[in-house]
Amino acid sequence: MKGGAPVVSLHYAAVPAQPWPALWDAWQARLPAEKRATIERLRTPADRSASLLGLALLEAALDETLRPRWPPRFEAGVKPALAGGPDFSIAHAAGIVGCAVAGAGRVGFDVERDGAASERQLRLALAPATRAQIAGGTLAPTDAWVMTEAVLKAAGCGVEQSASVELADGAAYLAGANYALCRVTLAAGLVSWVAHSHGAAAPRLLRHDPWEFAPLP
């Protein structure tokens, strides 16, 4: 990983609002067939651009020694992975895409628009202790959900296990494993969290301009 430390880097960029055919032209031939089909099925050009940009950010995060491990492996029901690591996690919301890459351990990243989740929406999705924090006003619903999603992504679990994630004091516990949680600020109006199995250091944030990856529309 570039820079060496801290253990986790988070590369992020804004998604152009217009359709971005140059990015598709630059990337479609490089995608595994399953991933290409998945992106083609996405409903909007913005979603397709965000998915492609996430992969471009992942590649940008890899140094020369790690790039031979490209492309990632995408299998249904399994966390996407590079052969031999490093672990990574990609998410996007409200026009921002981020890719967290871990030099060691497992990492999960999630982002949502602030206010995207409500206490009512989450009443069946979170652990009882987490719901109690929300009800008591000590934890915002969107933060609770984004933290939970970040932990699930780090663990390689699906949302059906969301109620098994225990949150407490900047940390989380799931299926016998502990995760450090760190809130990161990528843009106004967004809630972003990183979960990492190997420590609590804040990720190194690296913002990219989208034109680095393909001519803009």
Contacts in CASP RR format, 6 or more apart in sequence:
PFRMAT RR
TARGET T0000
AUTHOR 0000-0000-0000
METHOD contacts of the structure
MODEL  1
MKGGAPVVSLHYAAVPAQPWPALWDAWQARLPAEKRATIERLRTPADRSA
SLLGLALLEAALDETLRPRWPPRFEAGVKPALAGGPDFSIAHAAGIVGCA
VAGAGRVGFDVERDGAASERQLRLALAPATRAQIAGGTLAPTDAWVMTEA
VLKAAGCGVEQSASVELADGAAYLAGANYALCRVTLAAGLVSWVAHSHGA
AAPRLLRHDPWEFAPLP
1 9 0 8 1.000
1 61 0 8 1.000
1 62 0 8 1.000
1 63 0 8 1.000
1 66 0 8 1.000
1 86 0 8 1.000
1 101 0 8 1.000
1 103 0 8 1.000
2 9 0 8 1.000
2 61 0 8 1.000
2 63 0 8 1.000
3 9 0 8 1.000
3 204 0 8 1.000
4 103 0 8 1.000
5 204 0 8 1.000
6 201 0 8 1.000
6 202 0 8 1.000
6 203 0 8 1.000
6 204 0 8 1.000
7 102 0 8 1.000
7 103 0 8 1.000
7 104 0 8 1.000
7 105 0 8 1.000
7 196 0 8 1.000
7 198 0 8 1.000
7 199 0 8 1.000
7 201 0 8 1.000
8 100 0 8 1.000
8 101 0 8 1.000
8 102 0 8 1.000
8 103 0 8 1.000
8 107 0 8 1.000
8 194 0 8 1.000
8 196 0 8 1.000
8 201 0 8 1.000
8 203 0 8 1.000
8 204 0 8 1.000
9 61 0 8 1.000
9 100 0 8 1.000
9 101 0 8 1.000
9 203 0 8 1.000
9 204 0 8 1.000
9 205 0 8 1.000
9 206 0 8 1.000
10 98 0 8 1.000
10 99 0 8 1.000
10 100 0 8 1.000
10 101 0 8 1.000
10 109 0 8 1.000
10 184 0 8 1.000
10 194 0 8 1.000
10 203 0 8 1.000
10 204 0 8 1.000
10 205 0 8 1.000
10 206 0 8 1.000
11 57 0 8 1.000
11 58 0 8 1.000
11 60 0 8 1.000
11 61 0 8 1.000
11 98 0 8 1.000
11 99 0 8 1.000
11 101 0 8 1.000
11 206 0 8 1.000
11 207 0 8 1.000
11 208 0 8 1.000
12 57 0 8 1.000
12 96 0 8 1.000
12 97 0 8 1.000
12 98 0 8 1.000
12 99 0 8 1.000
12 186 0 8 1.000
12 205 0 8 1.000
12 206 0 8 1.000
12 207 0 8 1.000
12 208 0 8 1.000
13 53 0 8 1.000
13 57 0 8 1.000
13 96 0 8 1.000
13 97 0 8 1.000
13 98 0 8 1.000
13 207 0 8 1.000
13 208 0 8 1.000
13 209 0 8 1.000
13 210 0 8 1.000
13 212 0 8 1.000
13 213 0 8 1.000
14 95 0 8 1.000
14 96 0 8 1.000
14 97 0 8 1.000
14 187 0 8 1.000
14 210 0 8 1.000
15 46 0 8 1.000
15 49 0 8 1.000
15 50 0 8 1.000
15 53 0 8 1.000
15 92 0 8 1.000
15 95 0 8 1.000
15 96 0 8 1.000
15 97 0 8 1.000
15 210 0 8 1.000
16 49 0 8 1.000
16 210 0 8 1.000
16 216 0 8 1.000
16 217 0 8 1.000
17 46 0 8 1.000
18 45 0 8 1.000
18 217 0 8 1.000
19 45 0 8 1.000
19 49 0 8 1.000
19 217 0 8 1.000
20 45 0 8 1.000
20 49 0 8 1.000
20 52 0 8 1.000
20 210 0 8 1.000
20 214 0 8 1.000
20 216 0 8 1.000
20 217 0 8 1.000
21 217 0 8 1.000
22 214 0 8 1.000
22 215 0 8 1.000
22 216 0 8 1.000
22 217 0 8 1.000
23 49 0 8 1.000
23 52 0 8 1.000
23 53 0 8 1.000
23 56 0 8 1.000
23 213 0 8 1.000
23 214 0 8 1.000
24 48 0 8 1.000
24 49 0 8 1.000
24 52 0 8 1.000
25 214 0 8 1.000
26 213 0 8 1.000
26 214 0 8 1.000
27 52 0 8 1.000
27 55 0 8 1.000
27 56 0 8 1.000
27 214 0 8 1.000
28 36 0 8 1.000
30 71 0 8 1.000
31 39 0 8 1.000
31 55 0 8 1.000
31 71 0 8 1.000
32 71 0 8 1.000
32 72 0 8 1.000
32 73 0 8 1.000
32 74 0 8 1.000
34 74 0 8 1.000
34 75 0 8 1.000
35 55 0 8 1.000
35 72 0 8 1.000
35 74 0 8 1.000
38 51 0 8 1.000
38 74 0 8 1.000
39 48 0 8 1.000
39 51 0 8 1.000
39 52 0 8 1.000
40 48 0 8 1.000
42 48 0 8 1.000
42 51 0 8 1.000
46 95 0 8 1.000
50 92 0 8 1.000
50 95 0 8 1.000
50 97 0 8 1.000
51 92 0 8 1.000
53 92 0 8 1.000
53 97 0 8 1.000
53 210 0 8 1.000
53 213 0 8 1.000
54 90 0 8 1.000
54 92 0 8 1.000
54 97 0 8 1.000
54 98 0 8 1.000
54 99 0 8 1.000
55 72 0 8 1.000
55 90 0 8 1.000
56 212 0 8 1.000
56 213 0 8 1.000
56 214 0 8 1.000
57 90 0 8 1.000
57 97 0 8 1.000
57 98 0 8 1.000
57 99 0 8 1.000
57 208 0 8 1.000
58 72 0 8 1.000
58 88 0 8 1.000
58 90 0 8 1.000
58 99 0 8 1.000
58 101 0 8 1.000
59 67 0 8 1.000
59 70 0 8 1.000
60 208 0 8 1.000
60 212 0 8 1.000
60 213 0 8 1.000
61 88 0 8 1.000
61 99 0 8 1.000
61 101 0 8 1.000
61 206 0 8 1.000
62 69 0 8 1.000
62 70 0 8 1.000
62 82 0 8 1.000
62 86 0 8 1.000
62 101 0 8 1.000
66 82 0 8 1.000
66 85 0 8 1.000
66 86 0 8 1.000
69 82 0 8 1.000
69 83 0 8 1.000
69 84 0 8 1.000
69 85 0 8 1.000
70 82 0 8 1.000
72 80 0 8 1.000
72 81 0 8 1.000
72 82 0 8 1.000
72 88 0 8 1.000
73 80 0 8 1.000
73 81 0 8 1.000
73 82 0 8 1.000
73 83 0 8 1.000
74 80 0 8 1.000
77 158 0 8 1.000
78 156 0 8 1.000
79 153 0 8 1.000
79 156 0 8 1.000
80 88 0 8 1.000
80 90 0 8 1.000
81 87 0 8 1.000
81 88 0 8 1.000
82 88 0 8 1.000
86 101 0 8 1.000
86 102 0 8 1.000
86 103 0 8 1.000
86 104 0 8 1.000
87 101 0 8 1.000
87 102 0 8 1.000
87 103 0 8 1.000
87 105 0 8 1.000
87 106 0 8 1.000
87 107 0 8 1.000
87 154 0 8 1.000
88 99 0 8 1.000
88 100 0 8 1.000
88 101 0 8 1.000
88 102 0 8 1.000
88 107 0 8 1.000
89 99 0 8 1.000
89 100 0 8 1.000
89 107 0 8 1.000
89 108 0 8 1.000
89 109 0 8 1.000
89 110 0 8 1.000
89 150 0 8 1.000
89 153 0 8 1.000
89 154 0 8 1.000
90 97 0 8 1.000
90 98 0 8 1.000
90 99 0 8 1.000
90 100 0 8 1.000
90 109 0 8 1.000
91 97 0 8 1.000
91 98 0 8 1.000
91 109 0 8 1.000
91 110 0 8 1.000
91 111 0 8 1.000
91 149 0 8 1.000
91 153 0 8 1.000
92 98 0 8 1.000
92 111 0 8 1.000
93 111 0 8 1.000
93 112 0 8 1.000
93 113 0 8 1.000
93 116 0 8 1.000
93 190 0 8 1.000
94 111 0 8 1.000
94 112 0 8 1.000
94 113 0 8 1.000
94 187 0 8 1.000
94 189 0 8 1.000
94 190 0 8 1.000
96 111 0 8 1.000
96 186 0 8 1.000
96 187 0 8 1.000
96 190 0 8 1.000
98 109 0 8 1.000
98 111 0 8 1.000
98 186 0 8 1.000
99 109 0 8 1.000
100 107 0 8 1.000
100 108 0 8 1.000
100 109 0 8 1.000
100 194 0 8 1.000
100 203 0 8 1.000
101 107 0 8 1.000
102 196 0 8 1.000
102 198 0 8 1.000
104 198 0 8 1.000
105 196 0 8 1.000
105 197 0 8 1.000
105 198 0 8 1.000
106 154 0 8 1.000
106 155 0 8 1.000
106 156 0 8 1.000
106 196 0 8 1.000
106 197 0 8 1.000
106 198 0 8 1.000
107 154 0 8 1.000
107 194 0 8 1.000
107 195 0 8 1.000
107 196 0 8 1.000
107 197 0 8 1.000
108 150 0 8 1.000
108 151 0 8 1.000
108 153 0 8 1.000
108 154 0 8 1.000
108 194 0 8 1.000
108 195 0 8 1.000
108 196 0 8 1.000
109 150 0 8 1.000
109 153 0 8 1.000
109 192 0 8 1.000
109 193 0 8 1.000
109 194 0 8 1.000
109 195 0 8 1.000
110 146 0 8 1.000
110 147 0 8 1.000
110 149 0 8 1.000
110 150 0 8 1.000
110 153 0 8 1.000
110 192 0 8 1.000
110 193 0 8 1.000
111 146 0 8 1.000
111 186 0 8 1.000
111 190 0 8 1.000
111 191 0 8 1.000
111 192 0 8 1.000
111 193 0 8 1.000
112 142 0 8 1.000
112 145 0 8 1.000
112 146 0 8 1.000
112 190 0 8 1.000
112 191 0 8 1.000
113 142 0 8 1.000
113 189 0 8 1.000
113 190 0 8 1.000
113 191 0 8 1.000
114 142 0 8 1.000
114 189 0 8 1.000
114 190 0 8 1.000
114 191 0 8 1.000
115 140 0 8 1.000
115 141 0 8 1.000
115 142 0 8 1.000
115 191 0 8 1.000
116 142 0 8 1.000
116 145 0 8 1.000
116 191 0 8 1.000
117 141 0 8 1.000
117 142 0 8 1.000
117 144 0 8 1.000
117 145 0 8 1.000
118 141 0 8 1.000
119 131 0 8 1.000
119 134 0 8 1.000
119 135 0 8 1.000
119 141 0 8 1.000
121 141 0 8 1.000
122 131 0 8 1.000
122 134 0 8 1.000
122 141 0 8 1.000
122 144 0 8 1.000
122 145 0 8 1.000
123 131 0 8 1.000
124 163 0 8 1.000
125 145 0 8 1.000
125 148 0 8 1.000
125 159 0 8 1.000
125 162 0 8 1.000
125 163 0 8 1.000
126 134 0 8 1.000
126 144 0 8 1.000
126 145 0 8 1.000
126 148 0 8 1.000
126 162 0 8 1.000
126 163 0 8 1.000
126 165 0 8 1.000
127 163 0 8 1.000
127 164 0 8 1.000
127 165 0 8 1.000
127 166 0 8 1.000
127 167 0 8 1.000
129 166 0 8 1.000
129 167 0 8 1.000
129 168 0 8 1.000
130 139 0 8 1.000
130 144 0 8 1.000
130 148 0 8 1.000
130 165 0 8 1.000
130 166 0 8 1.000
130 167 0 8 1.000
133 139 0 8 1.000
133 144 0 8 1.000
133 167 0 8 1.000
134 140 0 8 1.000
134 141 0 8 1.000
134 144 0 8 1.000
139 167 0 8 1.000
140 191 0 8 1.000
142 191 0 8 1.000
143 183 0 8 1.000
143 191 0 8 1.000
143 193 0 8 1.000
144 167 0 8 1.000
146 191 0 8 1.000
146 192 0 8 1.000
146 193 0 8 1.000
147 165 0 8 1.000
147 167 0 8 1.000
147 172 0 8 1.000
147 181 0 8 1.000
147 193 0 8 1.000
147 195 0 8 1.000
148 162 0 8 1.000
148 165 0 8 1.000
148 167 0 8 1.000
148 172 0 8 1.000
149 159 0 8 1.000
149 162 0 8 1.000
150 179 0 8 1.000
150 181 0 8 1.000
150 193 0 8 1.000
150 194 0 8 1.000
150 195 0 8 1.000
151 165 0 8 1.000
151 167 0 8 1.000
151 172 0 8 1.000
151 174 0 8 1.000
151 179 0 8 1.000
151 181 0 8 1.000
151 195 0 8 1.000
152 158 0 8 1.000
152 159 0 8 1.000
152 161 0 8 1.000
152 162 0 8 1.000
152 165 0 8 1.000
152 174 0 8 1.000
153 195 0 8 1.000
154 179 0 8 1.000
154 195 0 8 1.000
154 196 0 8 1.000
154 197 0 8 1.000
155 161 0 8 1.000
155 174 0 8 1.000
155 175 0 8 1.000
155 177 0 8 1.000
155 179 0 8 1.000
157 174 0 8 1.000
157 175 0 8 1.000
161 174 0 8 1.000
161 175 0 8 1.000
164 174 0 8 1.000
164 175 0 8 1.000
165 172 0 8 1.000
165 173 0 8 1.000
165 174 0 8 1.000
166 172 0 8 1.000
166 173 0 8 1.000
166 174 0 8 1.000
167 181 0 8 1.000
170 180 0 8 1.000
170 181 0 8 1.000
170 182 0 8 1.000
170 200 0 8 1.000
171 178 0 8 1.000
171 179 0 8 1.000
171 180 0 8 1.000
171 181 0 8 1.000
171 200 0 8 1.000
172 178 0 8 1.000
172 179 0 8 1.000
172 181 0 8 1.000
172 195 0 8 1.000
173 179 0 8 1.000
177 197 0 8 1.000
178 197 0 8 1.000
179 195 0 8 1.000
179 196 0 8 1.000
179 197 0 8 1.000
180 195 0 8 1.000
180 196 0 8 1.000
180 197 0 8 1.000
180 198 0 8 1.000
180 199 0 8 1.000
180 200 0 8 1.000
181 193 0 8 1.000
181 194 0 8 1.000
181 195 0 8 1.000
182 193 0 8 1.000
182 194 0 8 1.000
182 196 0 8 1.000
182 200 0 8 1.000
182 201 0 8 1.000
182 202 0 8 1.000
182 203 0 8 1.000
183 191 0 8 1.000
183 192 0 8 1.000
183 193 0 8 1.000
184 192 0 8 1.000
184 193 0 8 1.000
184 194 0 8 1.000
184 202 0 8 1.000
184 203 0 8 1.000
184 205 0 8 1.000
185 192 0 8 1.000
186 192 0 8 1.000
186 205 0 8 1.000
194 203 0 8 1.000
196 203 0 8 1.000
210 216 0 8 1.000
END
